[in-house]
Amino acid sequence: MRNKSQYEQITEIYNREQGTHIVLREDENGSMTPVIELDTQEVVFNPRFQTLLTLFNIATLHKQEGSKAIHHFLLYHLAIRKNMYGKAEELLDLLNRDIDDLYEIVRKEDIRFCEIVAEYQTSFILIHEFSHIYYYTHPRALDENRCILKDNLIGLRKQLDTDKPLLARMLHFFIPSMRYAQEHSFDEAIASPELQEELLCDDAAWRMTYHLLQSNITDSEPCAQLSAYVVFTLYYIEAQRTLENIYLTDDKKQRQKDLMFDTSRSTVLVNTIWDDVPHETIKQYQSLVNDISRMGRLFLLLPLRSNVEYIGYIRLMPKEKFSLKELKRLDAIYSKVDERLWI
């Protein structure tokens, strides 16, 4: 696992501070986002998730080349999940070519920056999952914090016309009315215990991630920049979920539900972070967050047409026979491709 010691140290600190007994387990061929086992306090983590975040970060700078790589990365892993080794190898070759294209237009220092950002984003997501375990083992704390959060959400709902970023600018594709979507998402959050827990876990994850930022970065400007990229993490997960929905089912109702769910998460997180960013760099933070909100995720849909053959095959064809030999062979090839992104 890349940065294994760093993530294990975060786990150790979290356990010590919160009284949990969380164990981090690696699974390179599992779900791309972490999976938690509440009763055993185990978090199953795919280390390739950090590579996906790096590709998303690159795509915010170079949309066309970055979005192609994201599609081929996700489709490769879906093909592996269905034991479609032939298609997976073709997609891996395309991903390798995508990285060739990226190196022609992206400076090495920019790729390195995207890697560093992905480390903090991964930490944020892991701590978020840890917090679900904490609240599972501390139900009274969950109930008390939900009550406090509901009051805060009602206050935020009333601030939709203020200067805070995204409150009047959040753009989510497939949602016809931006303002209606925001109002509806806040109303949903105020009424949804499930969404309230997600927001509480986001808040806890940000607090610890911000402490990590302050420990490693003394200059306020890069701290504001990295803070904005933490917000981007929620956009990336939303985009990943949307793309995988399109690949596998094209369930528009589920996609709409997911997008509404994430609207509240990202809006509330923007405002949580807003209060922590140093005043002298608040405009930079606001500009970065607004940039990605205006950019939307539509650019990610552009490569769908060129990948329709792979999408159709993965969606429609039955799962193929498992082969440990083929899986190991492709894992070895993937590792070489993956290493090219880490400078």
PEKA-V918150 format. One record per pair of residues at least 6 apart in sequence whose ideal C-beta (glycine too) atoms are under 7 Angstrom apart, sorted by the first residue. I is the first residue (numbers start at 1). J is the second residue. D is the distance in whole Angstrom. If there is no record, write none. Layout:
<<I/J/D> <I/J/D>>
//
This chain:
<<1/26/5> <1/47/4> <2/47/6> <2/50/6> <2/342/7> <3/119/6> <7/24/6> <7/126/6> <8/24/6> <10/123/6> <10/126/7> <10/127/7> <11/22/6> <11/24/5> <14/20/7> <14/22/6> <14/127/7> <14/130/5> <15/21/6> <15/22/6> <18/134/5> <20/41/6> <20/130/7> <20/133/6> <20/134/6> <20/137/7> <21/41/5> <22/41/5> <22/43/6> <22/130/5> <22/133/6> <23/41/6> <23/42/5> <24/43/5> <24/45/6> <25/42/6> <25/44/5> <25/45/7> <26/45/6> <26/47/6> <27/44/5> <27/46/6> <28/46/6> <28/47/6> <28/48/6> <28/331/7> <29/80/6> <30/44/6> <30/46/5> <31/46/6> <32/46/6> <32/48/7> <32/49/5> <32/52/6> <32/77/6> <32/240/7> <33/49/6> <33/237/7> <34/43/5> <34/44/7> <34/45/5> <34/125/6> <34/126/6> <34/129/5> <35/44/4> <36/43/5> <36/129/5> <36/132/6> <36/133/6> <38/133/6> <38/136/5> <41/133/5> <43/126/7> <43/129/5> <43/130/7> <45/126/7> <49/122/6> <50/118/5> <50/119/7> <50/122/5> <51/338/6> <51/341/6> <52/73/6> <52/240/7> <53/118/4> <53/121/5> <53/122/6> <53/236/6> <54/114/5> <54/115/5> <54/118/4> <54/341/6> <55/66/6> <55/69/5> <55/70/5> <55/73/6> <56/70/7> <56/236/4> <57/114/4> <57/117/5> <57/118/6> <57/229/7> <58/66/5> <58/102/6> <58/106/6> <58/111/7> <58/114/5> <59/66/3> <59/67/5> <59/70/6> <60/232/7> <60/292/6> <61/110/6> <62/102/7> <62/105/6> <62/106/6> <63/299/4> <65/98/7> <65/101/5> <65/102/5> <65/105/6> <67/299/6> <67/300/5> <67/302/6> <67/303/5> <68/98/5> <68/303/5> <69/95/6> <69/98/4> <69/99/7> <69/102/7> <70/300/7> <71/303/5> <71/307/5> <72/91/5> <72/94/5> <72/95/4> <72/98/6> <73/95/6> <74/240/7> <74/243/6> <74/244/6> <75/91/5> <75/247/7> <75/307/6> <75/310/5> <75/314/7> <76/88/5> <76/91/4> <76/92/5> <76/95/6> <78/247/6> <78/314/5> <79/87/5> <79/88/4> <79/91/6> <79/314/6> <80/88/5> <80/330/7> <82/314/6> <82/319/5> <82/320/6> <83/319/6> <83/320/4> <83/321/6> <83/322/5> <83/323/7> <84/314/7> <84/320/6> <85/323/7> <85/326/4> <85/330/6> <87/310/6> <87/313/6> <87/314/7> <88/330/6> <89/330/6> <91/310/6> <92/330/7> <92/333/6> <92/334/6> <92/337/6> <95/337/6> <96/337/5> <99/337/7> <99/340/5> <99/341/6> <108/343/6> <111/341/7> <111/343/6> <112/343/5> <115/342/6> <115/343/7> <117/226/6> <117/229/5> <120/209/6> <120/212/7> <120/213/7> <120/226/6> <120/230/6> <121/229/7> <121/230/6> <121/233/4> <123/209/6> <123/212/6> <124/205/5> <124/206/7> <124/209/5> <124/230/5> <124/233/6> <125/233/6> <127/204/7> <127/205/4> <127/208/5> <127/209/6> <128/201/5> <128/202/6> <128/205/4> <131/201/4> <131/204/4> <131/205/6> <132/201/6> <135/141/7> <135/142/4> <135/197/6> <135/200/7> <142/197/7> <145/200/5> <146/193/7> <146/196/5> <149/196/5> <149/199/6> <149/200/6> <150/190/6> <150/196/7> <153/186/6> <153/189/5> <153/190/5> <154/190/6> <156/186/7> <156/268/7> <156/271/6> <157/186/4> <159/167/6> <160/167/5> <160/168/6> <160/182/6> <160/183/7> <161/168/6> <164/271/6> <164/274/6> <165/270/6> <165/286/4> <165/289/5> <165/290/5> <166/267/6> <166/270/5> <166/289/6> <166/290/7> <166/293/5> <167/267/7> <169/290/6> <169/293/5> <170/178/6> <170/182/6> <170/263/6> <170/267/6> <170/293/6> <171/178/6> <171/293/5> <171/294/6> <171/296/5> <172/181/6> <172/259/5> <172/263/6> <173/296/6> <173/297/6> <173/298/5> <174/255/6> <174/256/6> <174/259/6> <175/181/4> <175/259/6> <181/260/7> <181/263/6> <182/263/7> <182/267/7> <184/260/7> <185/260/5> <185/263/4> <185/264/4> <186/264/6> <188/195/6> <188/260/6> <188/264/7> <189/195/5> <189/196/7> <189/199/7> <189/264/4> <195/261/6> <195/264/6> <198/265/6> <199/264/7> <199/265/6> <199/268/5> <202/265/6> <202/269/5> <203/272/6> <206/230/7> <206/269/7> <206/272/6> <206/273/6> <209/230/6> <210/276/6> <213/223/5> <213/226/6> <213/227/7> <217/223/5> <217/226/7> <220/278/4> <220/280/6> <220/281/5> <221/281/5> <221/284/7> <224/277/5> <224/278/7> <224/281/4> <224/284/5> <224/285/4> <225/284/7> <225/288/6> <227/273/5> <227/277/6> <227/285/6> <228/285/5> <228/288/4> <228/289/5> <230/273/7> <231/266/6> <231/269/6> <231/270/6> <231/273/6> <231/289/6> <232/292/6> <234/262/6> <234/265/5> <234/266/4> <234/269/6> <235/266/6> <235/292/6> <235/297/7> <238/258/7> <238/259/7> <238/262/4> <239/297/5> <239/300/6> <241/258/5> <242/255/6> <242/258/7> <242/297/7> <243/300/7> <245/251/6> <245/254/6> <245/255/5> <246/304/7> <247/311/5> <247/314/6> <247/315/6> <248/315/6> <270/289/6> <277/285/5>>
//
